[in-house]
Amino acid sequence: KAAFINFISDEEWKSIEPVSSWFGPSSFLMSSMSALFKLSMWIRHGHGYLTENLGIPVWGSYAVFGLATLFLGMVLGLVSEVLGAD
């Protein structure tokens, strides 16, 4: 607490460089990182649901997510091929 009070009273905050817009909370980079974090939490909760509530073994949950990843990649590849054909 004392260090914070000294930081303010001694005006040490004036010597700190501001965060660049690239790393700001509303930047594309930080928004993407937030989306990836939310996706990882969704996958974690999904894994817990599959293993704890449905009784699927851990390897089965990994297989489900692996197949979902492959399927999503195929769908995105197909969509990009169709859109790129124009």
Contacts in CASP RR format, 6 or more apart in sequence:
PFRMAT RR
TARGET T0000
AUTHOR 0000-0000-0000
METHOD contacts of the structure
MODEL  1
KAAFINFISDEEWKSIEPVSSWFGPSSFLMSSMSALFKLSMWIRHGHGYL
TENLGIPVWGSYAVFGLATLFLGMVLGLVSEVLGAD
6 12 0 8 1.000
7 13 0 8 1.000
21 27 0 8 1.000
22 29 0 8 1.000
23 29 0 8 1.000
23 30 0 8 1.000
24 30 0 8 1.000
43 65 0 8 1.000
46 61 0 8 1.000
47 61 0 8 1.000
47 65 0 8 1.000
48 61 0 8 1.000
50 56 0 8 1.000
50 60 0 8 1.000
50 61 0 8 1.000
50 64 0 8 1.000
51 57 0 8 1.000
51 58 0 8 1.000
51 61 0 8 1.000
56 64 0 8 1.000
END
